[in-house]
Amino acid sequence: MSLKERYEKVLAALARTSSTSNPATLIVVTKNHPAQLVAELIDLGCQNVGENRDQEASAKQLEVANLRPDSQLNWHFIGQLQTNKVKSVLRYACAIHSIDRPSLVHELGKQLEKFDRKIDGFIELNLTGDPGRGGVMPENLEALAEEVLNLNRVNLRGLMAVAGLGEDPRKEFQRVLDLQSVLLKSAPYATALSMGMSEDYEIALEMGATHIRVGSKITGPRAY
């Protein structure tokens, strides 16, 4: 199956399960793939791509800009973000899906002030119970949301989550929906849900995802 066929297959699934009045946003995850593949996605009409490592993304973004100089492609940062990488990520990203701790919020505020710009942000939830994994623990969500809301340069869109390995994605996404009520108390407009990947994006769409992050189901096997 070609890149075009895989891309259109996911678009068809999105059309079947997404609201026609407010369709979900497809973010094609292009990590471990070359800039040429991103350029081909642009030719197919792709408007949003996601990357999770700044070292790869910052270089790739420049390559894509040379290959498709007139493109208005939106770059989403979806991986764990180290504070020392914030400045670099803000040079190309339109949204950060992995806000998960106060130190990152503080660094975002400082660097956004220097850049004199705003950015969309999602708070990432940790559904595993393992503090070593990315994402804020559910019990700390409300406090972190308040910190993000104090930054007038971050447009808090909503929540991001990754279903745990071996877990029932429906149960995992239901936890996100339950926790959404906590966020909406502080930010009633932050209704976006960035959830769903290659193996479970259709379930995520059925359960109200507004952003899905699909990689290998579109891009094919990654070249590690």
Phi, psi and omega in degrees: 000134183281167176303317180299315181295319180293318179297315181291331177295318178291321177300322179294319178295321178297318180294326181290322190250353183262155178296130181291331180280335181215072186296151179290156179268126176268121175251115180274120182277118189247018180298145181063022173235150185284165179300329181298323178294321177297319178298320178294323176296320177301317179297334179274355179104004180297135181245345185222128175234156181235142177226152182239002175228123183296322182303319178283315187293319184296321178287318182296320180301320179292320178297316180296322179298327177283324180286323182227073187298338182264003183288145175252038184298137177262128179257125179251130175266120189242357182262175176299132187249117175284146183298328181284356178255356184301314182302316180293315182298323182291349178286340183225337187279141174264341182208147174241122185263005190231039174287120189217003182200153183301322182298325177290320178300316181296317180293322176300315180300317181295313184286324177296326176296318179294320180283344183054054181214171176243163180211150173282143180223145175237138173273124180273132178266141172265111181264000187268338187081356179267113181295347178279349179270162179290155177108152178276141175294141183309322182292344180256004184299312185299317181294319180293321178301319179298322179294318179295319182294337177285349177265112181282359179257359174249120176272099183289112184272324183161216186246151172234145178205155176239126177296139182293151179297131179078002180264156176288113184300329179297317179293321180296314181290331176295324175298321178296316179298321178295319181286338179302326181297329177294315181294320185293341175296321181270326185224081185298343180269351185274068189264358184288146178229108178266094182208147182110125179234195188305320186273344187222016186294329180292322175295317180300318179297317179300330184264009172105013178301138176258342178222128175242145185243096188249124180253267191298335178296341177250311189277342185086182182303142181275146178266089183285000000 
